[in-house]
Each structure stands twice: as C-alpha cells, then as structure tokens.
C-alpha cells in the first residue's frame, strides 16, 4: 500500500512558508500549500513517478520536486 508521509521538518517548513505568504495574502498561502500537497499526493496514484531520494538511495523512498 502506497503512503505519502511528510517528515516533521517538511511539515514545519511548509507551515513556515504558508505563514510567510499569508503575511501578504491568506488566499495565496492556502492555494500554494494546496498545490504542494496535491503534487505530493500524485505519488499515491503513480508511486514511481518521484525520484529516489539521493541521500538515502532506497527505491521505496521517493520525492517530488515542486515548481511554483
């Protein structure tokens, strides 16, 4: 079963990014975070689409690079 799990650091970073964007626009902050989460969730449907995390070299540990 495929799962998408966020590391504690990644979750905290995403929250910090949302807080930063929200200083100017709450709507844009929410939209941005939604897009990041949706991008990561593509791994649920196509788990091999992400690249293997180079630091770990484990074939089941994948990451999706997001471009805003």
C-alpha positions in Angstrom: 0.0 0.0 0.0 1.4 3.4 -1.0 1.5 6.1 1.6 2.6 9.7 1.5 4.3 10.7 4.7 5.7 14.2 5.4 8.8 14.4 7.6 8.5 16.6 10.7 10.9 19.0 9.1 9.0 19.2 5.8 5.7 19.8 7.6 7.2 22.5 9.7 8.8 24.1 6.6 5.5 24.0 4.7 3.8 25.7 7.7 6.5 28.4 7.8 6.1 29.0 4.1 2.4 29.3 4.4 2.8 31.8 7.3 5.2 33.8 5.3 2.9 34.0 2.2 -0.1 34.7 4.4 1.5 38.0 5.5 0.6 39.3 2.1 -2.3 37.1 1.1 -4.1 34.3 3.0 -5.7 33.1 -0.2 -2.4 32.8 -2.0 -0.9 31.0 1.0 -3.7 28.4 1.1 -3.6 28.0 -2.7 0.1 27.4 -2.6 0.0 24.9 0.2 -2.9 23.0 -1.5 -0.8 22.8 -4.8 2.2 21.5 -2.9 0.1 18.8 -1.1 -1.6 17.8 -4.4 1.7 17.5 -6.1 3.0 15.2 -3.3 -0.2 13.1 -3.5 0.4 12.2 -7.1 2.7 9.6 -5.6 -0.4 7.8 -4.3 -1.5 7.1 -7.9 1.9 6.7 -9.5 4.4 5.9 -6.7 7.4 5.5 -9.1 7.0 9.0 -10.6 9.0 10.6 -7.9 12.8 10.4 -7.9 14.6 8.3 -5.4 15.9 10.5 -2.5 19.6 10.7 -3.2 20.6 11.0 0.4 19.0 7.6 1.2 19.2 5.6 -2.1 16.2 3.5 -1.1 13.9 2.6 -4.0 10.7 3.0 -2.0 11.6 6.4 -0.6 10.6 9.0 -3.2 10.4 12.7 -3.5 8.5 15.0 -5.9 10.1 18.3 -6.9 7.6 21.1 -6.9 7.9 24.2 -9.1 5.6 27.1 -8.2 
